[in-house]
Each structure stands twice: as C-alpha cells, then as structure tokens.
Amino acid sequence: MPDHPHAAHADHPGATILSFGGKTPVIHPSAFIAPGARIIGDVEIGPDSSIWYNCVVRGDVNAIRIGARTNIQDGSVIHCDGPDPAKPEGWPTIIGDDVLIGHMAMIHGCDLKDRAFVGLGAVVMNGCVIESDAMLAAGALLSPNRTVPHRQLWTGRPAKYVRDLTDEALIRMREGVDRYVHNAKAHKGALKADG
C-alpha cells in the first residue's frame, strides 16, 4: 500500500502520481506514463504525450505544462524554479506540442516551443527558449537565458549555433514524433495485457 493516497494510479501502473502543495497532476487519458516515472505536483500532460521509464516531472515549486504528442524519453528530468526577488513569477517549464526530448535530458525552468527537439543527455537551463523546429544536439548545454532560434541546430557545452536545419531534418523530427505516439500506445497495451 502506498504511503500517500496519490502515490499509485490505476491508469498508470508502476508510476508515481503525487499531489504536492495542494496541486495534483492532470494527465490526459490518452497519455502514456511508464512504470517508474514520477509525476509530482503542478503538472499538466496533454493528449497522446508519453513520459517514459524512470523520468521525473517535478512541479513542486512552479508549474510544468506539457502539450500534445510530446515525448520525454527514459531517465529525463523536468523541473522548474520558484520565485525570487529578481523574477517574482519564477521559472515554470512550458513544453509545447510535438516536442522530442531524448533520453537522460535535463529540462529546467525553460520554454520549449511546438516541435522543438532536445537531444540525448542535453541540458536546458532557466530562462532558455528553444523555438519551434529548432534542435539542441545530444550532450549540449544551453546556458541560462539563451534562445535557439527557429530551424537552427546548436551544439556544444556551452551550446552555440552550428547550422540551419534542412527540410529533411524537420521531416525526420516529425516522423520521430509519430513513432513515439505509436510506440507509447504499444507499451500501454502491453502493460494492460500484462496486468
């Protein structure tokens, strides 16, 4: 029996869905929350999005909003930051629709616009923006308050502009979103069959 009344959820077996500070995560029924994932506090997750195995989405000190058909891959951490004298509203984390976030990424107090891409093991810090159809490469570190503009690829630690993205790259990103929507449905079905 879980220690907290919201620590286990029948629709998401093996995941922790935890109320915190009077806020309970709001998860669309079509979303996939994998076993081992932890969803805490002021979090909203949209239709057909997927939070994969052992991810943490912790909305304890501010809001986290995740749009539709977005995937947050295994082991990633999504957090936010609370208010301080210089920024009374703090740093919520806002993630749009059709966003791809690779395994083991760290997303913190930032804004990922629709169709943004964050590569494996990349770090996005407070105040950052990744615009639509823009890509932060695997292993990159986007320093606070930086913006990756529309259709640009940035890489490195700290991340810098490398080149513009081709139409073919954008097509592959959109195909990746579709693959993850279908794969999430398959995993959700496997869990129901196993349960």
Residue frames relative to the residue before (quaternion, step in Angstrom):
aa qw qx qy qz dx dy dz
M 1.0000 0.0000 0.0000 0.0000 0.00 0.00 0.00
P 0.4431 -0.7033 0.4751 0.2886 3.63 -0.80 0.93
D 0.5574 -0.6182 0.4471 0.3275 3.56 -1.20 0.60
H 0.7580 0.2932 -0.1466 0.5639 3.58 1.14 -0.62
P 0.5570 -0.6552 0.3794 0.3413 3.63 -0.87 0.82
H 0.7418 0.3625 -0.2320 0.5143 3.62 1.13 -0.41
A 0.4016 0.7538 -0.4540 0.2538 3.60 1.22 0.20
A 0.7596 0.1887 -0.1459 0.6051 3.62 1.17 -0.40
H 0.1279 -0.8009 0.5842 0.0298 3.55 -1.07 0.72
A 0.4974 -0.7035 0.4231 0.2804 3.57 -0.71 1.12
D 0.6841 0.4885 -0.2962 0.4534 3.61 1.02 -0.70
H 0.7670 0.2577 -0.1306 0.5730 3.58 1.24 -0.39
P 0.1028 -0.8482 0.5159 0.0622 3.60 0.51 1.16
G 0.8117 0.2570 -0.2115 0.4800 3.53 -0.97 0.93
A 0.6293 0.4957 -0.3407 0.4922 3.60 1.27 -0.11
T 0.3365 -0.6975 0.5871 0.2357 3.56 -1.26 0.43
I 0.0359 -0.7597 0.6490 -0.0198 3.56 -0.77 1.13
L 0.0111 0.8653 -0.4920 0.0958 3.55 -0.09 1.33
S 0.3520 -0.6931 0.5899 0.2183 3.56 -0.94 0.94
F 0.0481 0.7859 -0.6149 0.0454 3.56 -1.12 0.71
G 0.8519 0.0791 -0.0729 0.5126 3.57 -0.98 0.88
G 0.6950 -0.4804 0.2729 0.4601 3.57 1.06 0.69
K 0.6480 0.4799 -0.3154 0.5004 3.61 1.27 0.11
T 0.1418 -0.7763 0.6119 0.0541 3.53 -0.97 0.98
P 0.5257 -0.6355 0.4463 0.3472 3.62 -0.86 0.83
V 0.2146 -0.7414 0.6267 0.1070 3.54 -1.14 0.83
I 0.0069 -0.8222 0.5635 -0.0798 3.55 -0.42 1.29
H 0.4346 -0.6936 0.5043 0.2750 3.59 -0.74 1.02
P 0.5766 -0.6321 0.3847 0.3466 3.62 -0.93 0.80
S 0.6783 0.4938 -0.3025 0.4523 3.62 1.09 -0.55
A 0.5250 0.6409 -0.4180 0.3728 3.62 1.23 -0.21
F 0.3016 -0.7256 0.5896 0.1868 3.55 -1.25 0.55
I 0.0453 -0.7580 0.6507 -0.0017 3.55 -0.81 1.09
A 0.3153 -0.7981 0.4874 0.1616 3.58 -0.36 1.25
P 0.6163 -0.5135 0.4342 0.4097 3.56 -1.23 0.40
G 0.7631 0.3358 -0.2755 0.4786 3.54 -1.02 0.86
A 0.5550 0.5876 -0.4064 0.4261 3.61 1.20 -0.25
R 0.1923 -0.7606 0.6118 0.1009 3.57 -1.19 0.66
I 0.0302 -0.7869 0.6149 -0.0410 3.57 -0.61 1.20
I 0.0023 0.8523 -0.5125 0.1047 3.56 -0.37 1.27
G 0.8849 0.1446 -0.0965 0.4322 3.54 -1.05 0.91
D 0.8378 -0.2148 0.1868 0.4658 3.53 -1.17 -0.82
V 0.3046 0.7444 -0.5099 0.3052 3.54 0.45 1.32
E 0.0379 -0.7597 0.6482 0.0356 3.55 -1.09 0.80
I 0.0880 -0.7899 0.6068 -0.0031 3.57 -0.92 1.02
G 0.3488 -0.8031 0.4616 0.1424 3.54 -0.66 1.21
P 0.7665 -0.4021 0.2628 0.4263 3.56 -1.37 0.09
D 0.8702 0.1001 -0.1028 0.4713 3.53 -1.17 0.85
S 0.4355 0.6546 -0.4973 0.3669 3.60 1.15 0.48
S 0.1859 -0.7870 0.5800 0.0983 3.56 -1.22 0.43
I 0.1376 -0.7375 0.6594 0.0481 3.50 -1.05 0.99
W 0.2548 -0.8439 0.4603 0.1052 3.55 -0.25 1.32
Y 0.8019 -0.3646 0.2098 0.4243 3.52 -1.42 0.18
N 0.8787 0.0550 -0.0886 0.4658 3.52 -1.02 1.05
C 0.3644 0.6796 -0.5373 0.3415 3.57 1.02 0.77
V 0.1982 -0.7310 0.6357 0.1493 3.55 -1.31 0.45
V 0.0173 -0.7541 0.6562 -0.0197 3.57 -0.89 1.04
R 0.0277 0.8601 -0.5001 0.0970 3.56 0.04 1.35
G 0.0297 -0.8082 0.5862 -0.0481 3.55 -0.29 1.35
D 0.2050 0.8234 -0.5028 0.1648 3.57 0.67 1.09
V 0.7915 0.2822 -0.1512 0.5206 3.62 1.03 -0.68
N 0.7722 0.0404 -0.0484 0.6322 3.58 1.33 -0.01
A 0.6470 -0.5469 0.3810 0.3704 3.55 -1.33 0.03
I 0.1121 -0.7259 0.6712 0.1000 3.52 -1.33 0.54
R 0.0397 -0.7914 0.6095 -0.0228 3.56 -0.80 1.08
I 0.0543 -0.7866 0.6146 -0.0265 3.56 -0.81 1.09
G 0.3776 -0.7763 0.4686 0.1872 3.57 -0.65 1.15
A 0.7372 -0.4041 0.3278 0.4311 3.53 -1.29 -0.54
R 0.8632 0.1431 -0.1158 0.4701 3.56 -1.26 0.68
T 0.4359 0.6730 -0.4727 0.3656 3.57 1.15 0.56
N 0.1299 -0.7916 0.5888 0.0990 3.60 -1.03 0.68
I 0.1351 -0.7466 0.6497 0.0476 3.50 -1.07 0.95
Q 0.2611 -0.8455 0.4549 0.1004 3.50 -0.18 1.38
D 0.8102 -0.4026 0.1796 0.3863 3.46 -1.40 0.60
G 0.8577 0.1901 -0.1538 0.4522 3.53 -1.04 0.93
S 0.4863 0.6692 -0.4445 0.3436 3.61 1.21 0.06
V 0.2446 -0.7471 0.6030 0.1359 3.56 -1.27 0.54
I 0.0769 -0.7650 0.6393 0.0125 3.54 -0.90 1.06
H 0.1095 0.7855 -0.5999 0.1059 3.58 -0.69 1.09
C 0.2929 -0.7241 0.6036 0.1598 3.57 -1.35 0.00
D 0.3078 -0.7394 0.5530 0.2296 3.59 -1.23 -0.11
G 0.4769 -0.6933 0.4760 0.2556 3.53 -1.09 0.79
P 0.7096 -0.4603 0.3204 0.4265 3.56 -1.30 0.07
D 0.0006 0.7436 -0.6656 -0.0635 3.50 -1.34 0.39
P 0.7254 -0.4545 0.2568 0.4487 3.65 -1.17 0.29
A 0.6820 0.4845 -0.2951 0.4616 3.61 1.04 -0.68
K 0.7922 0.1168 -0.0471 0.5971 3.59 1.15 -0.53
P 0.2140 -0.8427 0.4791 0.1202 3.60 0.25 1.27
E 0.6815 0.4732 -0.3014 0.4699 3.62 1.09 -0.58
G 0.4154 -0.7208 0.4604 0.3099 3.58 1.25 -0.17
W 0.5197 -0.6178 0.4944 0.3221 3.53 -1.29 -0.40
P 0.1291 -0.7688 0.6224 0.0701 3.61 -0.19 1.21
T 0.3323 -0.6923 0.5847 0.2616 3.56 -1.28 0.16
I 0.0572 -0.7968 0.6006 -0.0347 3.53 -0.66 1.22
I 0.0242 -0.7921 0.6078 -0.0506 3.56 -0.62 1.20
G 0.3683 -0.7860 0.4634 0.1781 3.57 -0.61 1.17
D 0.7162 -0.3991 0.3553 0.4489 3.51 -1.31 -0.56
D 0.8549 0.1819 -0.1161 0.4718 3.57 -1.27 0.53
V 0.3669 0.7197 -0.4965 0.3176 3.58 1.07 0.78
L 0.2180 -0.7495 0.6149 0.1126 3.56 -1.08 0.87
I 0.0059 0.7792 -0.6258 0.0335 3.58 -0.77 1.08
G 0.3613 -0.7850 0.4719 0.1747 3.56 -0.48 1.26
H 0.7298 -0.4370 0.3207 0.4166 3.52 -1.38 0.28
M 0.8712 0.1306 -0.1075 0.4609 3.55 -1.19 0.77
A 0.3596 0.7178 -0.5164 0.2981 3.60 1.08 0.64
M 0.2398 -0.7295 0.6213 0.1559 3.56 -1.32 0.48
I 0.0364 -0.7991 0.5973 -0.0573 3.55 -0.52 1.29
H 0.0724 0.8471 -0.5093 0.1332 3.60 -0.42 1.22
G 0.8713 -0.1045 0.0614 0.4755 3.57 -0.68 1.15
C 0.5520 0.6227 -0.3595 0.4223 3.57 1.02 0.79
D 0.3981 -0.6967 0.5547 0.2201 3.54 -1.37 0.06
L 0.0534 -0.7796 0.6240 -0.0059 3.56 -0.59 1.19
K 0.3089 -0.7841 0.5138 0.1606 3.56 -0.40 1.24
D 0.7257 -0.4103 0.3172 0.4522 3.57 -1.33 0.23
R 0.8582 0.1258 -0.1356 0.4789 3.56 -1.09 0.94
A 0.3493 0.7037 -0.5328 0.3145 3.60 1.11 0.56
F 0.2041 -0.7612 0.6062 0.1073 3.57 -1.27 0.49
V 0.0427 -0.7641 0.6436 0.0048 3.57 -0.93 0.99
G 0.3586 -0.7852 0.4719 0.1792 3.58 -0.58 1.18
L 0.7538 -0.3967 0.2995 0.4298 3.52 -1.41 0.19
G 0.8714 0.1018 -0.0706 0.4746 3.56 -0.95 0.88
A 0.4388 0.6938 -0.4681 0.3271 3.61 1.20 0.28
V 0.2595 -0.7455 0.5980 0.1387 3.56 -1.29 0.51
V 0.0577 -0.7691 0.6365 0.0059 3.57 -0.91 1.02
M 0.2095 -0.8415 0.4939 0.0643 3.58 -0.46 1.25
N 0.7815 -0.3681 0.2417 0.4420 3.57 -1.37 0.16
G 0.8429 0.2280 -0.1743 0.4552 3.52 -1.10 0.82
C 0.5177 0.6453 -0.4224 0.3704 3.59 1.22 0.02
V 0.1437 -0.7425 0.6462 0.1021 3.51 -1.35 0.47
I 0.0811 -0.7227 0.6816 0.0807 3.54 -1.08 0.82
E 0.3180 -0.7946 0.4902 0.1648 3.54 -0.40 1.26
S 0.7127 -0.4526 0.3188 0.4307 3.55 -1.31 0.26
D 0.8460 0.1254 -0.1357 0.5001 3.54 -1.11 0.87
A 0.5217 0.5972 -0.4327 0.4289 3.60 1.15 0.59
M 0.2213 -0.7955 0.5583 0.0798 3.56 -1.17 0.64
L 0.1597 -0.7136 0.6753 0.0966 3.51 -1.12 0.91
A 0.3969 -0.7753 0.4430 0.2124 3.57 -0.48 1.23
A 0.6971 -0.4564 0.3611 0.4187 3.54 -1.35 0.34
G 0.8427 0.2061 -0.1672 0.4684 3.55 -1.03 0.89
A 0.5062 0.6715 -0.4196 0.3416 3.60 1.24 -0.08
L 0.2318 -0.7369 0.6187 0.1429 3.54 -1.31 0.48
L 0.1415 -0.7823 0.6034 0.0618 3.57 -0.56 1.19
S 0.3594 -0.7724 0.4931 0.1759 3.55 -0.38 1.35
P 0.6898 -0.5048 0.3094 0.4166 3.61 -1.16 0.53
N 0.8688 0.1587 -0.1434 0.4466 3.50 -1.25 0.80
R 0.4833 0.6318 -0.4637 0.3901 3.60 1.13 0.55
T 0.2203 -0.7622 0.5962 0.1227 3.56 -1.26 0.52
V 0.2236 -0.7161 0.6455 0.1434 3.54 -1.03 0.91
P 0.3136 -0.7985 0.4791 0.1857 3.61 -0.33 1.19
H 0.7474 -0.4134 0.3245 0.4064 3.51 -1.42 0.41
R 0.8748 0.0540 -0.0935 0.4724 3.55 -0.99 1.08
Q 0.5500 0.5852 -0.4297 0.4129 3.62 1.12 0.50
L 0.2802 -0.7045 0.6274 0.1776 3.53 -1.33 0.56
W 0.0442 -0.7751 0.6303 0.0031 3.56 -0.90 1.02
T 0.0350 0.7913 -0.6099 0.0267 3.55 -1.13 0.70
G 0.6120 0.5669 -0.4188 0.3588 3.56 -1.34 0.24
R 0.2949 -0.7231 0.5991 0.1769 3.52 -1.43 0.17
P 0.4152 -0.3516 -0.7602 0.3551 1.65 -0.35 2.47
A 0.5937 -0.6073 0.4054 0.3380 3.56 -1.17 0.65
K 0.0370 -0.7726 0.6338 -0.0085 3.51 -1.17 0.82
Y 0.6492 -0.5170 0.4000 0.3890 3.54 -1.30 0.42
V 0.1657 -0.7775 0.6010 0.0829 3.55 -1.03 0.88
R 0.7513 -0.2628 0.2225 0.5630 3.58 0.75 -1.07
D 0.5556 -0.5530 0.4831 0.3900 3.53 -1.35 0.07
L 0.4728 -0.6681 0.5014 0.2805 3.55 -1.19 0.61
T 0.4314 -0.6951 0.5172 0.2513 3.55 -1.05 0.81
D 0.6520 -0.4793 0.3997 0.4306 3.55 -1.30 0.22
E 0.6277 0.5498 -0.3325 0.4395 3.59 1.03 -0.79
A 0.6386 0.5204 -0.3261 0.4638 3.59 1.00 -0.80
L 0.6563 0.5031 -0.3154 0.4655 3.59 0.97 -0.81
I 0.6165 0.5322 -0.3429 0.4680 3.60 1.04 -0.73
R 0.6537 0.5087 -0.3151 0.4634 3.60 0.94 -0.88
M 0.6280 0.5271 -0.3400 0.4607 3.60 1.00 -0.75
R 0.6761 0.4842 -0.2985 0.4683 3.60 0.91 -0.85
E 0.6148 0.5277 -0.3382 0.4788 3.57 1.10 -0.68
G 0.6202 0.5480 -0.3291 0.4548 3.59 1.10 -0.74
V 0.6170 0.5304 -0.3381 0.4729 3.59 1.04 -0.78
D 0.6710 0.4978 -0.3018 0.4591 3.60 0.85 -0.97
R 0.6368 0.5322 -0.3334 0.4473 3.60 0.95 -0.86
Y 0.6886 0.4831 -0.2920 0.4552 3.58 0.90 -0.89
V 0.5957 0.5380 -0.3722 0.4660 3.62 1.06 -0.61
H 0.6919 0.4686 -0.2801 0.4725 3.60 0.88 -0.95
N 0.6589 0.5111 -0.3137 0.4541 3.59 0.95 -0.85
A 0.6229 0.5371 -0.3365 0.4586 3.60 1.04 -0.75
K 0.6395 0.5128 -0.3268 0.4704 3.59 0.99 -0.80
A 0.6417 0.5207 -0.3223 0.4618 3.59 1.01 -0.79
H 0.6652 0.4877 -0.3056 0.4757 3.61 0.94 -0.85
K 0.6256 0.5311 -0.3359 0.4623 3.59 1.01 -0.80
G 0.6589 0.5080 -0.2980 0.4679 3.57 0.99 -0.85
A 0.6419 0.5247 -0.3226 0.4568 3.58 1.01 -0.83
L 0.6490 0.5163 -0.3199 0.4581 3.59 1.00 -0.78
K 0.6475 0.5067 -0.3201 0.4707 3.58 1.01 -0.81
A 0.6572 0.5110 -0.3109 0.4585 3.58 0.97 -0.86
D 0.6754 0.5006 -0.2816 0.4626 3.57 1.07 -0.81
G 0.6843 0.5159 -0.2787 0.4335 3.56 1.12 -0.75
